[in-house]
């Protein structure tokens, strides 16, 4: 007789940070472990009533196809869903091979869709690299940018043992200025064994800074001048103890007078990356832009110096991304978030939310000191003791229209 489907794990969507991250992590872990989840009051702490936006719906439907899940409540602005993966192997689980295309009709964050589906792809059991092409926004307010993913997230995942991920940005997509769709291809090499526990405890000293500016062409010199002045004034705070520090500045035309973006990334002597950025989201009036550039440079440099001075091995946003990998790794992983004013840096609400979800779906516990004994999830495994998943060549394409 078929085994009885376990009861869905209930998650209250307004818990802690109360946004879309709770949904993305829950669905990703549910898809891998085959444990059904029920989420109520989705994005309950967001304005405009919360509920599923196109980006969340896109991620959920793709994961549902990948694990042949039954889904109830799948609709825009839905505030309650139940996601029940099929515990048995089926042809629907074989779509994560070769080429995967996920399309959005709005500039929803490409990088948040990536956050939702990446663990599933990495632990899918596929033997060959997977080309994942996502259409949407590369630079979207309140979301990680393509530049942060390329320069911080992917190098840091490599350090903790995730196989090669390469990127190609075909075109940028924006939520500022006139909205525009872009597309990115991520070539993901799946894991072939369990992810070993990792230790991020020794940061070293900052050796170099990379500044990435994407802004109107006529603002290039203004950014270069303001960055030069900032580095001149703050060199000692950024590069404490470093001889001959390296500074690199790159500029790209944003092709719109209201699109301004700056990312600063610090690389340490142990190869770690700390990043802070800002997609300028305040009003830009024609002919009234003299304070825009100084404000952007000041804010982003302030934020980066705060990250540098606490001595931790990850920035605030990277901590969020590592939670799932700590939970799935084999053994106890540790991440040093640093200290400020003699006390350890407080875990962000985003990271706390990720930990809360992981603890409820899989049998792990975060110790409050940056440590977690992971479950040792085996790539390609299923909840019902299935050791391998049969993968065939193919193309999966999903389009969600609003």
Secondary structure in CASP SS format (residue, H / E / C, confidence):
PFRMAT SS
TARGET T0000
AUTHOR 0000-0000-0000
METHOD secondary structure of the structure
MODEL  1
X C 1.00
X C 1.00
X C 1.00
X C 1.00
X C 1.00
X C 1.00
X C 1.00
X C 1.00
X E 1.00
X E 1.00
X E 1.00
X E 1.00
X C 1.00
X C 1.00
X C 1.00
X C 1.00
X C 1.00
X C 1.00
X C 1.00
X H 1.00
X H 1.00
X H 1.00
X H 1.00
X H 1.00
X H 1.00
X H 1.00
X H 1.00
X H 1.00
X H 1.00
X H 1.00
X H 1.00
X H 1.00
X H 1.00
X C 1.00
X C 1.00
X C 1.00
X E 1.00
X E 1.00
X E 1.00
X E 1.00
X C 1.00
X C 1.00
X C 1.00
X C 1.00
X C 1.00
X C 1.00
X C 1.00
X C 1.00
X C 1.00
X C 1.00
X C 1.00
X C 1.00
X C 1.00
X H 1.00
X H 1.00
X H 1.00
X H 1.00
X H 1.00
X H 1.00
X H 1.00
X H 1.00
X H 1.00
X H 1.00
X H 1.00
X H 1.00
X H 1.00
X C 1.00
X C 1.00
X C 1.00
X E 1.00
X E 1.00
X E 1.00
X C 1.00
X C 1.00
X C 1.00
X C 1.00
X C 1.00
X C 1.00
X C 1.00
X E 1.00
X E 1.00
X E 1.00
X E 1.00
X E 1.00
X C 1.00
X C 1.00
X C 1.00
X C 1.00
X C 1.00
X C 1.00
X H 1.00
X H 1.00
X H 1.00
X H 1.00
X H 1.00
X C 1.00
X C 1.00
X C 1.00
X E 1.00
X E 1.00
X E 1.00
X E 1.00
X E 1.00
X E 1.00
X C 1.00
X C 1.00
X C 1.00
X C 1.00
X E 1.00
X H 1.00
X H 1.00
X H 1.00
X H 1.00
X H 1.00
X H 1.00
X H 1.00
X H 1.00
X H 1.00
X H 1.00
X H 1.00
X H 1.00
X H 1.00
X C 1.00
X C 1.00
X C 1.00
X C 1.00
X C 1.00
X C 1.00
X C 1.00
X E 1.00
X E 1.00
X E 1.00
X E 1.00
X E 1.00
X E 1.00
X E 1.00
X E 1.00
X C 1.00
X E 1.00
X C 1.00
X C 1.00
X C 1.00
X C 1.00
X C 1.00
X C 1.00
X H 1.00
X H 1.00
X H 1.00
X H 1.00
X H 1.00
X H 1.00
X H 1.00
X H 1.00
X H 1.00
X H 1.00
X H 1.00
X H 1.00
X H 1.00
X H 1.00
X C 1.00
X C 1.00
X C 1.00
X C 1.00
X C 1.00
X E 1.00
X E 1.00
X E 1.00
X E 1.00
X E 1.00
X E 1.00
X E 1.00
X C 1.00
X C 1.00
X E 1.00
X C 1.00
X C 1.00
X C 1.00
X C 1.00
X C 1.00
X E 1.00
X C 1.00
X E 1.00
X E 1.00
X E 1.00
X E 1.00
X E 1.00
X E 1.00
X E 1.00
X C 1.00
X C 1.00
X C 1.00
X C 1.00
X C 1.00
X C 1.00
X C 1.00
X E 1.00
X C 1.00
X C 1.00
X E 1.00
X E 1.00
X C 1.00
X C 1.00
X C 1.00
X C 1.00
X C 1.00
X E 1.00
X E 1.00
X E 1.00
X E 1.00
X E 1.00
X E 1.00
X E 1.00
X E 1.00
X E 1.00
X E 1.00
X C 1.00
X H 1.00
X H 1.00
X H 1.00
X H 1.00
X H 1.00
X H 1.00
X H 1.00
X H 1.00
X H 1.00
X H 1.00
X H 1.00
X H 1.00
X H 1.00
X H 1.00
X H 1.00
X H 1.00
X H 1.00
X H 1.00
X H 1.00
X H 1.00
X H 1.00
X H 1.00
X C 1.00
X C 1.00
X C 1.00
X C 1.00
X C 1.00
X C 1.00
X C 1.00
X E 1.00
X E 1.00
X E 1.00
X E 1.00
X E 1.00
X E 1.00
X E 1.00
X E 1.00
X C 1.00
X C 1.00
X C 1.00
X C 1.00
X C 1.00
X C 1.00
X C 1.00
X E 1.00
X E 1.00
X E 1.00
X E 1.00
X E 1.00
X E 1.00
X E 1.00
X E 1.00
X C 1.00
X C 1.00
X C 1.00
X C 1.00
X E 1.00
X E 1.00
X E 1.00
X E 1.00
X E 1.00
X E 1.00
X E 1.00
X C 1.00
X C 1.00
X C 1.00
X C 1.00
X C 1.00
X C 1.00
X C 1.00
X C 1.00
X C 1.00
X C 1.00
X H 1.00
X H 1.00
X H 1.00
X H 1.00
X H 1.00
X H 1.00
X H 1.00
X H 1.00
X H 1.00
X H 1.00
X H 1.00
X H 1.00
X H 1.00
X H 1.00
X H 1.00
X H 1.00
X H 1.00
X H 1.00
X H 1.00
X H 1.00
X C 1.00
X C 1.00
X C 1.00
X C 1.00
X C 1.00
X C 1.00
X H 1.00
X H 1.00
X H 1.00
X H 1.00
X H 1.00
X H 1.00
X H 1.00
X H 1.00
X H 1.00
X H 1.00
X H 1.00
X H 1.00
X H 1.00
X C 1.00
X E 1.00
X E 1.00
X E 1.00
X E 1.00
X E 1.00
X E 1.00
X C 1.00
X C 1.00
X C 1.00
X E 1.00
X E 1.00
X C 1.00
X C 1.00
X E 1.00
X E 1.00
X C 1.00
X C 1.00
X C 1.00
X C 1.00
X H 1.00
X H 1.00
X H 1.00
X H 1.00
X H 1.00
X H 1.00
X H 1.00
X H 1.00
X H 1.00
X H 1.00
X H 1.00
X H 1.00
X H 1.00
X C 1.00
X C 1.00
X C 1.00
X C 1.00
X E 1.00
X C 1.00
X C 1.00
X C 1.00
X C 1.00
X E 1.00
X E 1.00
X E 1.00
X E 1.00
X E 1.00
X C 1.00
X C 1.00
X C 1.00
X C 1.00
X C 1.00
X C 1.00
X C 1.00
X C 1.00
X C 1.00
X C 1.00
X C 1.00
X C 1.00
X C 1.00
X C 1.00
X C 1.00
X C 1.00
X C 1.00
X C 1.00
X C 1.00
X E 1.00
X E 1.00
X E 1.00
X E 1.00
X E 1.00
X E 1.00
X C 1.00
X C 1.00
END
